[in-house]
Amino acid sequence: MVKSKNNSGREADIQLSILVVTYNSDKTIEECVESIIPELKSIVGEIIIVDNNSEDKTISLLEAMAAQYPQLRIQLNKVNRG
């Protein structure tokens, strides 16, 4: 089982993984992530965002949010895989 830090900073088994696939979503990606984060307070969870080679500000927004939210993991594809 995959481990992650829980809200108290201790390592624990991940109970929920949420996968979001995105492409050129700079207008909506922050709202998407910030709507999920509060739901992860009572469980150990992670948000995995797969970006399909966005050409707008999505990637820089994701990188900034990943620094702010330890539950956020990003995968940057070099090509749009659809």
Summary of the structure (lengths in Angstrom):
residues: 82
radius of gyration: 12.9
end to end distance: 28.5
largest distance: 37.2
contacts: 211
relative contact order: 0.23
helix: 28%
strand: 33%
